[in-house]
Amino acid sequence: MRPLADTGHPLDAVYEIVPDGDRLALVLNSAGGKVPGRARSRNSDYVPALDTLLARLALRSAVIEAAIVDSAKVQHLPRSERSLIDGPVALSLGLDLAALRKVLTTGQGPIGKTDDGNNRKKIRLVLDVPGYGIGDAKRLADDLSSPVFSSDWLLDAVGTMKLHQSGGKPSLHKPLSILWALGRSGDRLIPWPEFRDAVGPLLGEFNENATPQYPFWHLTGSPDLWEAHGVSGPPTAADVDATAGFTAHAAALLENPMIREMVVQRVLSQYFGPGDHRALRDRVGIAGPVATIDVANGLGAMGGDKLVTLPAGTLDQMCAAVRRVEQAELRAIIVGDKKTEKCALCGHEFPLRYLVAAHIKPRSQCTDEERRDLPNVAMAACSFGCDLLFETGHVAVGADGLIMAGAADPSGRFAELVAKLDGTKCTAHRDETEPYFAWHREHRFN
């Protein structure tokens, strides 16, 4: 199996999950050597694949109980002589995973009779992964192969919060606090005094008997969504240094205004009656629904299907362009039985539900005529990074149709993702779309 990078791109590295005694083990094949008909060597993405797999294991709080070189040439040696670590390593997001990966690679060279310097050998990581038993090898392999966090994951997280029952009715202090946090600007982690002073009155206005201590702490019952620091329970008046807020992964997704709006709508529709929506938006400072292109019409136009005429009154309706759309719906929109489409920016092919009908020129800046020019004002962009990089101006499309990479700070993985798009051809660029790309270059490109 080959893992997908967090951007959705397949990595050139093969791994498998296999039983190992009463444990599961991750086996990553070696890199190097020429493959007939290919310019690159075998498993050329060995290092980024190992980085990716370690990060996804850390998200699952896995423990590496043993790490050994597993090449055929050293199979005759006892495991103790092939070991890459001294003892079990408990993985977490706070661990320096890059340093751990270096330990696993640099230690490979001396394994065997001679120091051959090869640090891309076949390795075996014996694992203890909470929630996965000896019969779950395929499930773990599948789970590690794909990016963990997506707009779907975030929507599920806010939609499955456990609510305390009070007087036979669910208490809404958690959804109210999430809405307040979504409308707040500033650092991801919120000091307890600020949370208390803002959320306390909000709960009272909407007839919630709970005090702000409850959501501040009990939202951590959704650990992938919310985290708290400096307390081990509901805060007291003395806990002035305590902080809480969205997790780093959730906050990164919420930087996308479309995903943020989707989350707002999920919270409002699931936990509150329609009559409360406007009052809640006004109270927490969240603007009205973000208007964007209708995904059905946008993708239909790109696929050559007949464009449905939009009545004037529907132009300002919220149509979630980044939301997951059922495959059956998209198949009816795109011509024929097509199940996949290429991202106009990176050129990689994805299932339709992972593509966004993205505006080239923001809808808020379009004239009414431009808003209706659906075949040209939008393009298909993947939700694995290209859509957000274009939206935030880290990449743009030149007059020649080639993608230009802009500022990318910090360096490292983020800068690499931006640089990979530089100089590639945007398949959505043509004479009819160039005016919209020109606007984006002038007003959005970093």
Helices and strands as residue ranges (DSSP letters): E 15-20, E 23-28, H 46-59, E 63-69, G 72-74, G 79-81, E 89-90, H 97-106, E 123-128, H 137-145, H 151-159, E 165-166, E 169-170, H 173-183, E 189-191, H 192-205, H 213-218, G 219-221, E 226-229, E 243-246, H 248-254, H 257-271, H 274-284, H 295-303, G 312-314, H 327-333, E 340-342, E 349-351, G 352-354, E 355-359, G 363-365, H 368-371, H 374-377, E 378-382, H 386-391, E 395-397, E 403-405, H 413-421, H 434-443
